[in-house]
Structures are given as C-alpha cells and as structure tokens.
Amino acid sequence: MEQSQNRKKKKVYTKQVTALVFLGLLFILCVMNLIPGNRGAGKPKLTLEGVLNGGYMEDYGSYLTDRFLGKGMFSGLDFSVKTLFGNRESEGIYRGRGRVLLEKTAAPDNKALEENTAKIKELAAAYYNIPVYVMLVPGAANIQAEKLPPYTAGRDQEKQFNQIREMLGTGVNWVEVSKALRKHDSEQLYYRTDKCWTSLGAFYGYEALAAAMELDASKDRELTPYVVNNDYIGSLAKKSGYGKGYEDSVTIYAPKKTKDDVRVLMTNMDTKKKTATLYDSTKLEKEDKYSLFLGGDAGMTDIKTTADTTDRLLIFKDSYANCLIPFLTPYYREILAVDPSLYDGNIQEIMRKAKFTSILFLYGGNSFVTDTNISKVLELPGKSGSPGIQGGTPETENGADPGGEDGSTDGGSSDAEEDTDSSGEDGGTDEGSSDAEEDTEYGETDDEAE
C-alpha cells in the first residue's frame, strides 16, 4: 500500500517537474522573441504605396513569422512526427526518392499572371525594335517526377507554361528550356535541399538560351567545374524542417584557359558596392551559400565586361538567374539585372540607363506564376503618344532610339577594359570605372563605391 502511494507521488512529482521545465523553456523562448528575436529576419520597408495596396501588412506578417526564434526547431519536430507516421510532405515540399526534397508546383495567382503577361506584351510592343525573351525554368518536381513519393498527384507545370506562352503571343520570344533539361534528367540539375537549379542545370539552361538568342558561337569557352562548398543546406530543408544528411555541393564554372575569360566590374546598385568578380566567396561562410552567385539578390545589379561587343542585355529575374548570368558575360558589354521584388523604380527609369539590344525575363516557374511585382515595374506612364513614348517607341534620356544602330555607347572593348580591375581577383573596387559609368549615366562616383 505504501509502495503504491510512493509510486503515485513519484508520478505526480515527475509530471510537475516536466510541466515546470516546459513552462520555463516556453517563458525563456517568449522573452528571447520579445527582446532580440531572430535578427536575421529582414524588416519590410514602410512605404505609402505598400500601405495602400496591403503589401506592407502582408510582408510585415511574414517578417514577424521569420523573426520567431525556434521556428526551425519546431518545424523540424513537426516534420519528424509526420514522417514517423508515413507523411512525405511538409509546407508544400515533398521528401522524394534518392534523398531529395522537391517543391510542389505552385497554383498560379491568375490576376498577377494576367497582369504580368499583359505588361510584358506591352513592353515588347512599345520597344518593338528590341527583342524580348521569356525563359521559365521548370521545377525539379516537373523534370524529375520519378523522384516524387508514390501516388503523388501534382499540378501540370508544362500545361501552365504552354498557357503562358499562348498568353504572351508571337511578339515575345519564348525560350524552351524544359526539353533541354529532360535530356539530362539523370544528372543533378537541382539542389537536393533548395528550389533552385545547380550550376550544371543552369549551364544546360544557358545552352538553350544561347541557341534561342542566337548568341555568337565564336565566343563560346571551354569551361571547367570547381566545387567550392560541400555543406550547403538550402531553403527547402529549412522550410520543411527536414534535411539532415541532405547537404549539397556548390559548384562554379570557370574558363579552362585564362585567355578565354573576360574581366568584369559588378556594381550592386542598392549598396553602390563594386567588385571585380561575380562570386562573393564570403557568402560560403554564411548560411545562404547560394548567395555566392552575384553576392545574392539585389534590386539592381550592373555588370560591365571587357567582351568584344557593343551588345547590352537587360534581365528581369528571380534567384534562378544568379548562377546562369556568369555564362553570359562573353556575349555582352553590359548586363543589367533587375529583381522586381526588390526594385522600386519603373521601366522608363531602367531604359534610360543604357541602350539595350535584348531584354530577357528569367524566372523559376513557381516564382513567375505567383509574382505580383513584375507588372508594377513594367508600368508605362501612359499610352502610345504620351510623353516619352513616340510612335510606340519610348525614347531614352538622350533622345536616341533604344534599339537603333547607334545604341552602343562605345565602339569596342577598350573602355570596359579600363573599367575593370586588371587583377580581377580580390573583388575590390575599381578606380577606373568612370568611363563606363558615364556611358550608362548612373551618376554615381567612385567615391560612393565601397
């Protein structure tokens, strides 16, 4: 009898201690979130437009969620429990065969999709002498569907792409990349823990793009892959809470022969920081190692090169473009990359910056069908015949035709060679970039660069 009472007391005591420990941890977690929180979460910028259209409140809600300390721990615990009971999906992410994570094909935001495609068509019509290309990259769940869990029924992304192609019409050049990727579907085209494609997948995408844009084949280089990191854990692993033992390798491609390389001067137009490389190796020491490419996302990134050409490319993009852009440097004297989700300006401000010879929209499929920012950046300030649009062709700041024969700002590569740092290795700022800066009329000085 006495032993039975002792056991009961012990059980009650154990429950009390467990409850106190749980409440104590919960209290500490609450205090930590109230005071510092997750300082890595990016707080949205308060703007009048954001308040009026409701975007600020939505972004602020996401910020509060990201700021919560312990989010990853609880997500991982939740996914582990679900997995124990046979669940192979969490947060729209599948735990696939062969130790890979695959993102579901997104349901399109029909309103945003219609607005985006309409604005792209308007852009192509207004700047009719500058070819416009659209390249949408399919997700791993589409190209490598055999890796999905059994009995998984997802949306048909190819059907989505075909509908978008029809919506864009014949005035916009469609770049078919899905077929190129399917030819290599047994290779590691996508990271196992991230939604983006690998540098290998981007290389095959670049080949499809080069064929569609008819890039000068004489500028092709023999490239060699170099593995620069072996412990990358991407966004899918963090979002789903699953990913231990799924670490990825990060690879870059460089010319086999040094003489085949072109020098570059990359300027982050948000921070005014200049570097003589497209790779920020310091990012390999941080959590988001994919930001090695171009130093991560920015509202606007300007890349000047020593390529022997006067062609200039404007890219509207998401993060899929970051590891593909380095393949394009031999073909363009300048590449201006704009991320509409981070850029506050409009299309006419962009078109005044340089005389582009081609315009490219390069997005992951899931991103493009849900993006609400593309149409905002492409909004033209009036219909045909309004100031700045004459005869359907918007004029640049100096009055020149954007796509005319005189669209180049120089006759060769000598000026750009002065732009870039001759060493090209330390990623430092270049003090000889004033000529190229005057070409595109950005207006910043070398003193403003870091």
C-alpha positions as CSV (number, residue, x, y, z in Angstrom):
1,M,0.0,0.0,0.0
2,E,2.8,2.4,1.0
3,Q,4.7,1.5,-2.2
4,S,1.7,2.2,-4.3
5,Q,1.3,5.6,-2.7
6,N,5.0,6.3,-3.3
7,R,4.7,5.4,-7.0
8,K,1.7,7.8,-7.3
9,K,3.7,10.6,-5.6
10,K,6.6,9.9,-7.9
11,K,4.4,10.1,-11.0
12,V,2.9,13.4,-9.8
13,Y,6.3,14.8,-9.0
14,T,7.6,13.8,-12.4
15,K,4.7,15.4,-14.2
16,Q,5.1,18.6,-12.1
17,V,8.8,18.8,-12.9
18,T,8.1,18.2,-16.6
19,A,5.4,20.9,-16.6
20,L,7.7,23.3,-14.9
21,V,10.6,22.6,-17.3
22,F,8.3,23.0,-20.3
23,L,6.8,26.3,-18.9
24,G,10.3,27.5,-18.1
25,L,11.5,26.9,-21.7
26,L,8.4,28.5,-23.1
27,F,8.9,31.5,-20.9
28,I,12.6,31.8,-22.0
29,L,11.6,31.5,-25.6
30,C,8.9,34.2,-25.3
31,V,11.4,36.5,-23.6
32,M,14.0,35.9,-26.3
33,N,11.5,36.7,-29.0
34,L,10.2,39.8,-27.3
35,I,13.6,41.2,-26.8
36,P,16.1,40.2,-29.6
37,G,14.2,37.7,-31.7
38,N,15.8,36.5,-34.9
39,R,17.9,39.5,-36.0
40,G,18.5,37.8,-39.4
41,A,14.9,38.5,-40.5
42,G,14.5,41.4,-42.9
43,K,12.1,44.0,-41.8
44,P,10.0,45.4,-44.7
45,K,10.3,49.0,-45.7
46,L,7.3,51.2,-44.8
47,T,6.0,53.0,-47.9
48,L,2.8,54.7,-48.7
49,E,2.2,52.5,-51.7
50,G,2.8,49.4,-49.6
51,V,0.2,50.5,-47.0
52,L,-2.4,51.4,-49.6
53,N,-2.2,48.2,-51.6
54,G,-1.9,46.0,-48.5
55,G,1.5,44.6,-49.4
56,Y,3.2,46.1,-46.3
57,M,1.0,44.3,-43.8
58,E,1.4,41.0,-45.7
59,D,5.2,41.5,-45.7
60,Y,5.2,42.5,-42.0
61,G,3.3,39.4,-41.1
62,S,6.0,37.3,-42.9
63,Y,8.6,39.3,-41.1
64,L,7.1,38.5,-37.7
65,T,7.0,34.8,-38.6
66,D,10.6,34.8,-39.7
67,R,11.6,36.7,-36.6
68,F,10.4,34.0,-34.3
69,L,13.3,32.2,-32.6
70,G,13.0,28.4,-32.6
71,K,10.9,28.3,-35.8
72,G,13.2,25.9,-37.4
73,M,13.3,23.6,-34.3
74,F,9.5,23.4,-34.2
75,S,9.2,22.9,-37.9
76,G,11.7,20.1,-37.7
77,L,9.9,18.4,-34.8
78,D,6.6,18.7,-36.6
79,F,8.0,17.2,-39.8
80,S,9.8,14.4,-37.9
81,V,6.5,13.4,-36.2
82,K,4.6,13.5,-39.6
83,T,7.4,11.4,-41.2
84,L,7.2,8.8,-38.4
85,F,3.6,8.3,-39.4
86,G,4.4,8.0,-43.1
87,N,3.8,11.6,-44.2
88,R,6.1,12.6,-47.1
89,E,5.1,16.3,-47.4
90,S,5.6,19.4,-45.3
91,E,5.0,23.0,-46.2
92,G,4.4,22.2,-49.8
93,I,7.7,20.2,-50.0
94,Y,8.0,16.5,-50.8
95,R,10.5,14.2,-49.3
96,G,11.4,12.4,-52.5
97,R,13.3,9.3,-53.5
98,G,17.0,9.4,-53.6
99,R,17.3,11.7,-50.6
100,V,15.9,14.8,-52.4
101,L,13.4,17.5,-51.5
102,L,11.0,18.7,-54.2
103,E,8.8,21.8,-54.1
104,K,5.2,21.4,-55.2
105,T,4.2,23.1,-58.5
106,A,2.6,26.3,-57.4
107,A,-1.0,27.3,-58.1
108,P,-0.9,30.4,-60.2
109,D,-2.1,33.8,-59.0
110,N,-4.4,34.3,-62.0
111,K,-4.7,38.1,-61.6
112,A,-1.0,38.6,-61.2
113,L,-0.2,36.3,-64.1
114,E,-2.6,38.1,-66.4
115,E,-1.2,41.4,-65.4
116,N,2.5,40.3,-65.8
117,T,2.0,38.8,-69.2
118,A,0.0,41.8,-70.4
119,K,2.8,44.2,-69.3
120,I,5.4,42.1,-71.0
121,K,3.4,42.2,-74.2
122,E,3.1,46.0,-73.8
123,L,6.8,46.3,-73.3
124,A,7.6,44.2,-76.4
125,A,5.2,46.4,-78.4
126,A,6.5,49.7,-77.1
127,Y,10.1,48.8,-77.6
128,Y,9.4,46.9,-80.7
129,N,13.0,47.0,-82.1
130,I,14.4,45.3,-79.0
131,P,13.8,41.6,-78.9
132,V,12.1,40.4,-75.7
133,Y,12.7,36.8,-74.5
134,V,10.9,34.9,-71.7
135,M,12.6,31.8,-70.1
136,L,10.7,30.0,-67.3
137,V,12.6,27.3,-65.5
138,P,10.6,24.2,-64.5
139,G,11.0,22.8,-61.0
140,A,12.6,19.5,-60.1
141,A,9.1,18.0,-59.4
142,N,8.4,18.5,-63.1
143,I,11.7,17.4,-64.7
144,Q,12.5,14.6,-62.2
145,A,9.0,13.5,-61.4
146,E,10.2,9.9,-60.8
147,K,11.7,11.1,-57.6
148,L,8.4,12.2,-56.2
149,P,6.8,10.0,-53.4
150,P,4.5,7.2,-54.7
151,Y,0.9,8.2,-55.5
152,T,1.7,11.9,-55.6
153,A,-0.6,13.9,-57.9
154,G,0.7,17.4,-58.6
155,R,-0.2,20.3,-61.0
156,D,1.0,20.0,-64.6
157,Q,3.7,22.7,-64.9
158,E,4.1,22.1,-68.6
159,K,0.5,22.9,-69.1
160,Q,1.0,26.1,-67.2
161,F,3.9,27.0,-69.4
162,N,2.0,26.3,-72.6
163,Q,-0.8,28.6,-71.4
164,I,1.7,31.4,-70.5
165,R,3.3,31.0,-73.9
166,E,-0.1,31.5,-75.6
167,M,-0.9,34.5,-73.4
168,L,2.4,36.2,-74.4
169,G,1.6,35.7,-78.1
170,T,4.0,35.9,-81.0
171,G,5.5,39.3,-80.2
172,V,7.5,37.8,-77.3
173,N,10.2,35.1,-77.9
174,W,9.7,32.0,-75.8
175,V,12.8,30.1,-74.7
176,E,12.1,26.4,-74.4
177,V,14.3,25.0,-71.6
178,S,12.2,22.1,-70.3
179,K,13.2,19.8,-73.2
180,A,16.9,20.6,-72.7
181,L,16.7,19.7,-69.0
182,R,14.8,16.5,-69.7
183,K,17.7,15.3,-71.8
184,H,19.8,15.3,-68.7
185,D,17.2,14.4,-66.1
186,S,19.5,11.7,-64.6
187,E,22.1,14.4,-63.6
188,Q,22.0,16.7,-60.6
189,L,20.2,19.6,-62.2
190,Y,18.7,20.8,-58.9
191,Y,20.0,21.1,-55.4
192,R,18.6,18.4,-53.1
193,T,17.7,20.9,-50.4
194,D,16.9,24.0,-52.4
195,K,14.3,25.1,-55.0
196,C,17.0,26.5,-57.4
197,W,18.8,24.6,-60.1
198,T,22.5,23.9,-59.7
199,S,25.2,25.4,-61.9
200,L,25.0,22.3,-64.1
201,G,21.3,22.8,-64.6
202,A,21.9,26.5,-65.3
203,F,24.6,25.5,-67.9
204,Y,22.1,23.4,-69.8
205,G,19.6,26.3,-69.5
206,Y,22.3,28.7,-70.8
207,E,22.8,26.5,-73.8
208,A,19.1,26.6,-74.6
209,L,19.1,30.4,-74.1
210,A,22.2,30.9,-76.3
211,A,20.5,28.9,-79.1
212,A,17.2,30.9,-78.9
213,M,19.0,34.3,-78.8
214,E,21.5,33.2,-81.5
215,L,24.5,34.2,-79.5
216,D,27.8,34.4,-81.2
217,A,29.2,30.8,-81.1
218,S,32.7,32.1,-81.7
219,K,32.7,33.5,-78.2
220,D,32.0,30.1,-76.6
221,R,34.5,29.0,-74.0
222,E,35.6,25.6,-72.7
223,L,34.6,25.6,-69.1
224,T,35.7,23.6,-66.1
225,P,33.6,22.9,-62.9
226,Y,35.0,23.7,-59.5
227,V,33.3,22.5,-56.3
228,V,33.6,25.4,-53.7
229,N,31.4,24.0,-50.9
230,N,30.1,20.7,-49.7
231,D,27.8,21.5,-46.8
232,Y,25.1,23.7,-48.3
233,I,21.6,23.3,-46.8
234,G,19.0,25.2,-48.9
235,S,15.6,26.8,-48.4
236,L,13.5,23.7,-48.9
237,A,15.3,21.9,-46.0
238,K,14.8,25.0,-43.7
239,K,11.2,25.5,-44.7
240,S,10.1,21.8,-44.4
241,G,12.2,21.1,-41.3
242,Y,13.8,18.1,-43.0
243,G,17.3,18.0,-44.4
244,K,19.8,16.3,-42.2
245,G,22.2,14.3,-44.2
246,Y,21.0,16.0,-47.4
247,E,23.9,18.5,-47.7
248,D,24.6,19.9,-51.2
249,S,27.7,20.8,-53.1
250,V,28.0,24.2,-54.7
251,T,29.9,24.4,-58.0
252,I,31.1,27.2,-60.2
253,Y,32.3,27.1,-63.8
254,A,35.4,28.9,-65.0
255,P,37.2,29.0,-68.4
256,K,39.7,26.3,-68.8
257,K,42.0,28.8,-70.5
258,T,42.6,32.1,-68.7
259,K,42.9,33.9,-72.0
260,D,39.3,33.0,-72.8
261,D,38.0,34.8,-69.7
262,V,36.5,38.3,-69.7
263,R,37.1,40.8,-66.9
264,V,34.1,42.2,-65.1
265,L,33.1,45.1,-62.9
266,M,29.9,44.3,-60.9
267,T,28.1,47.0,-59.1
268,N,25.3,46.4,-56.6
269,M,23.2,49.5,-57.4
270,D,21.5,49.2,-54.0
271,T,24.6,49.5,-51.9
272,K,27.0,51.0,-54.6
273,K,29.5,48.3,-53.8
274,K,31.8,47.3,-56.7
275,T,33.7,44.1,-57.2
276,A,35.8,42.6,-60.0
277,T,34.2,39.2,-59.7
278,L,30.7,37.7,-60.0
279,Y,31.3,35.5,-56.9
280,D,31.2,36.6,-53.3
281,S,33.3,33.9,-51.5
282,T,32.5,35.4,-48.1
283,K,28.9,34.0,-48.6
284,L,30.3,30.5,-48.3
285,E,30.9,31.1,-44.6
286,K,27.3,32.1,-44.1
287,E,24.0,30.2,-44.1
288,D,22.8,31.1,-47.5
289,K,25.7,29.8,-49.6
290,Y,23.7,30.2,-52.9
291,S,24.2,34.0,-52.5
292,L,27.8,33.3,-53.6
293,F,26.4,34.0,-57.1
294,L,26.3,37.8,-57.7
295,G,26.6,38.3,-53.9
296,G,22.9,37.4,-53.6
297,D,19.7,39.2,-54.7
298,A,19.6,42.9,-55.2
299,G,17.1,45.3,-56.7
300,M,19.5,46.2,-59.5
301,T,22.9,44.8,-60.4
302,D,25.1,46.2,-63.1
303,I,27.8,44.1,-64.8
304,K,30.2,45.6,-67.2
305,T,32.7,43.4,-69.1
306,T,35.6,43.6,-71.5
307,A,33.7,41.5,-74.1
308,D,34.4,42.5,-77.6
309,T,30.9,43.6,-78.4
310,T,28.6,46.6,-78.0
311,D,25.5,44.4,-77.1
312,R,23.8,45.1,-73.8
313,L,21.3,42.8,-72.0
314,L,18.5,43.8,-69.6
315,I,17.4,40.9,-67.4
316,F,14.3,40.9,-65.2
317,K,14.8,38.0,-62.8
318,D,14.5,36.0,-59.7
319,S,17.3,34.0,-58.0
320,Y,17.3,31.3,-60.7
321,A,19.2,33.8,-62.9
322,N,22.0,34.3,-60.5
323,C,24.0,31.2,-61.4
324,L,23.3,31.5,-65.1
325,I,24.4,35.1,-65.6
326,P,28.1,34.3,-65.4
327,F,27.8,32.1,-68.5
328,L,26.6,35.2,-70.5
329,T,29.5,37.6,-69.8
330,P,31.4,36.9,-73.1
331,Y,28.4,38.0,-75.2
332,Y,27.6,41.4,-73.7
333,R,29.4,44.6,-72.9
334,E,26.9,45.2,-70.2
335,I,24.3,43.1,-68.3
336,L,21.8,44.9,-66.1
337,A,19.9,42.6,-63.8
338,V,16.7,43.8,-62.1
339,D,14.8,41.9,-59.4
340,P,11.3,43.5,-59.5
341,S,10.6,42.2,-55.9
342,L,13.4,44.4,-54.6
343,Y,13.4,47.3,-57.1
344,D,11.3,50.4,-56.5
345,G,11.7,52.1,-59.9
346,N,9.9,51.7,-63.2
347,I,10.7,50.6,-66.7
348,Q,11.4,54.0,-68.1
349,E,14.0,54.7,-65.4
350,I,15.6,51.5,-66.3
351,M,15.6,52.1,-70.1
352,R,17.3,55.4,-69.6
353,K,20.3,53.7,-68.0
354,A,21.6,52.1,-71.2
355,K,20.8,51.3,-74.8
356,F,19.9,47.6,-74.5
357,T,19.9,45.3,-77.5
358,S,18.0,42.5,-75.8
359,I,15.5,42.1,-72.9
360,L,15.2,38.8,-71.0
361,F,12.7,37.6,-68.3
362,L,14.4,34.7,-66.5
363,Y,12.3,33.2,-63.7
364,G,11.7,29.9,-61.9
365,G,8.2,28.7,-63.0
366,N,6.7,28.8,-59.4
367,S,8.0,32.3,-58.9
368,F,6.7,33.7,-62.2
369,V,3.1,32.5,-61.7
370,T,2.8,34.0,-58.3
371,D,4.9,37.2,-58.6
372,T,2.9,40.4,-58.1
373,N,5.8,42.8,-58.7
374,I,6.7,42.4,-62.4
375,S,3.7,44.3,-63.7
376,K,4.4,47.2,-61.3
377,V,8.0,47.7,-62.6
378,L,6.7,47.4,-66.2
379,E,4.0,50.0,-65.8
380,L,4.4,52.5,-68.6
381,P,3.5,56.1,-67.6
382,G,0.8,56.5,-70.4
383,K,-0.4,55.1,-73.6
384,S,1.2,55.4,-77.0
385,G,1.6,59.1,-77.9
386,S,2.2,60.3,-74.3
387,P,5.4,62.0,-73.2
388,G,8.3,59.6,-73.5
389,I,6.6,57.3,-76.0
390,Q,6.6,58.5,-79.6
391,G,5.2,56.3,-82.3
392,G,5.1,53.4,-79.8
393,T,8.8,53.6,-79.2
394,P,9.9,55.0,-75.8
395,E,13.0,57.2,-76.1
396,T,16.0,57.2,-73.9
397,E,17.1,60.1,-71.9
398,N,19.3,61.5,-74.6
399,G,16.6,61.0,-77.3
400,A,18.2,58.1,-79.1
401,D,16.3,55.1,-80.3
402,P,16.7,52.3,-77.7
403,G,17.5,49.6,-80.2
404,G,18.9,51.6,-83.1
405,E,22.3,51.0,-84.8
406,D,23.7,53.9,-82.7
407,G,22.6,52.3,-79.5
408,S,26.0,51.4,-78.4
409,T,27.9,53.8,-76.2
410,D,31.3,52.8,-77.5
411,G,33.0,51.3,-80.4
412,G,34.9,48.5,-78.9
413,S,36.1,46.9,-75.6
414,S,38.9,49.4,-74.7
415,D,36.8,51.5,-72.3
416,A,35.4,48.5,-70.5
417,E,38.9,47.2,-70.1
418,E,39.7,50.3,-68.3
419,D,36.6,49.8,-66.2
420,T,37.6,46.5,-64.7
421,D,40.3,45.8,-62.2
422,S,43.3,44.3,-64.0
423,S,43.8,41.8,-61.2
424,G,40.1,40.8,-61.1
425,E,40.7,38.6,-58.1
426,D,40.3,40.5,-54.9
427,G,36.8,41.7,-55.5
428,G,37.8,45.2,-54.6
429,T,36.5,48.5,-56.1
430,D,38.0,49.8,-59.3
431,E,39.1,53.3,-59.6
432,G,39.0,53.4,-63.4
433,S,35.3,52.9,-63.9
434,S,34.3,56.4,-64.7
435,D,34.1,56.0,-68.4
436,A,31.6,53.1,-68.3
437,E,29.6,54.9,-65.6
438,E,29.3,57.9,-67.9
439,D,28.2,55.6,-70.7
440,T,25.1,54.4,-68.8
441,E,24.5,57.7,-66.9
442,Y,24.1,56.1,-63.5
443,G,25.5,59.2,-61.9
444,E,27.4,57.6,-59.1
445,T,31.1,58.3,-58.5
446,D,33.9,56.1,-57.4
447,D,33.8,57.7,-54.0
448,E,30.4,56.2,-53.5
449,A,31.6,52.7,-54.0
450,E,32.7,50.7,-51.0
